[in-house]
Amino acid sequence: MIRRSDGQTRLHRALAASAACHGLTVHPVTVHERPWSSATFTGWRLTLDVAVAGGDPGDWLAALPEEDLPVPGRLVADLVVTHAAGARATLAVLLLESGDGFG
């Protein structure tokens, strides 16, 4: 079982909902998280290795970087599919604190 931070859990829920809209399910295999900050923002850089089931994930993965993923209390500032092979993919995500009071 993967121990997830609050941001990871919220991101996973958003990814799962997005995948479900394409008839797919997504499961994290490994997750690496490290703090990130700039002069004005704080957040995390995450690398997620995911397994996708339920069909061909190609269309979903192609559309995912442009999708507006609702992550309460966070903002997905950047999402890149860095590797995709069959039912496995690696996602690089910049997840920021949104400051909306729901974190």
C-alpha positions as CSV (number, residue, x, y, z in Angstrom):
1,M,0.0,0.0,0.0
2,I,1.3,3.4,-0.9
3,R,1.2,6.0,1.8
4,R,0.1,9.3,0.2
5,S,0.1,12.9,1.3
6,D,-3.1,14.9,1.3
7,G,-2.1,16.5,-2.0
8,Q,-1.3,13.1,-3.6
9,T,-4.7,11.7,-2.4
10,R,-6.6,14.6,-3.9
11,L,-4.6,14.4,-7.2
12,H,-5.3,10.7,-7.4
13,R,-9.0,11.3,-7.0
14,A,-9.0,13.9,-9.8
15,L,-7.0,11.5,-12.0
16,A,-9.4,8.7,-11.2
17,A,-12.4,10.8,-12.1
18,S,-10.8,11.9,-15.3
19,A,-9.9,8.4,-16.3
20,A,-13.5,7.2,-15.4
21,C,-14.9,9.7,-18.0
22,H,-12.9,7.7,-20.6
23,G,-14.1,4.3,-19.2
24,L,-10.7,3.7,-17.5
25,T,-9.4,3.1,-14.0
26,V,-6.1,4.4,-12.9
27,H,-4.0,3.1,-10.0
28,P,-0.7,4.6,-8.7
29,V,2.2,2.1,-8.7
30,T,4.9,4.5,-7.3
31,V,4.8,8.1,-6.3
32,H,7.7,10.4,-5.6
33,E,7.1,13.8,-4.1
34,R,9.4,16.6,-3.3
35,P,8.7,20.1,-2.1
36,W,8.9,23.0,-4.6
37,S,8.8,26.7,-4.2
38,S,9.3,29.9,-6.2
39,A,9.3,33.5,-5.0
40,T,5.5,33.5,-5.0
41,F,4.3,29.9,-4.9
42,T,4.8,26.8,-2.8
43,G,3.9,23.2,-3.8
44,W,5.3,19.9,-4.8
45,R,6.8,18.2,-7.8
46,L,5.4,14.7,-8.1
47,T,6.4,11.8,-10.4
48,L,3.6,9.2,-10.6
49,D,4.0,5.8,-12.2
50,V,0.4,4.6,-12.9
51,A,-1.3,1.5,-14.2
52,V,-4.4,2.1,-16.4
53,A,-7.1,-0.5,-16.9
54,G,-10.3,-0.8,-18.8
55,G,-9.1,-0.1,-22.4
56,D,-6.5,1.8,-24.4
57,P,-5.4,4.8,-22.4
58,G,-3.8,6.6,-25.4
59,D,-6.6,9.2,-26.0
60,W,-6.9,9.9,-22.2
61,L,-3.1,10.3,-21.8
62,A,-2.9,12.6,-24.9
63,A,-5.7,14.9,-23.5
64,L,-4.6,14.8,-19.9
65,P,-2.0,17.6,-20.0
66,E,-4.6,20.1,-21.2
67,E,-7.4,18.9,-18.8
68,D,-8.4,21.1,-15.9
69,L,-8.1,18.7,-13.0
70,P,-10.1,19.8,-9.9
71,V,-7.9,19.2,-6.9
72,P,-9.4,20.9,-3.8
73,G,-6.9,23.3,-2.2
74,R,-4.4,22.7,-4.9
75,L,-3.7,23.8,-8.5
76,V,-2.3,21.5,-11.1
77,A,0.2,24.0,-12.6
78,D,1.8,21.5,-15.0
79,L,1.2,17.9,-16.0
80,V,3.4,16.1,-18.5
81,V,3.1,12.5,-19.6
82,T,6.8,11.6,-19.7
83,H,6.4,8.0,-20.6
84,A,3.6,5.8,-21.8
85,A,3.8,2.1,-22.8
86,G,0.6,0.0,-23.0
87,A,-1.2,0.2,-19.7
88,R,1.6,2.0,-17.8
89,A,2.5,5.7,-17.8
90,T,4.7,8.1,-15.9
91,L,3.3,11.6,-15.1
92,A,5.3,14.6,-13.9
93,V,3.1,17.0,-12.0
94,L,3.7,20.4,-10.5
95,L,1.0,20.8,-7.7
96,L,0.7,24.2,-6.1
97,E,-1.0,25.4,-2.9
98,S,-4.0,27.3,-4.2
99,G,-4.6,29.5,-1.1
100,D,-8.3,29.1,-1.5
101,G,-8.8,28.1,2.2
102,F,-9.8,24.6,1.4
103,G,-6.4,23.0,1.9
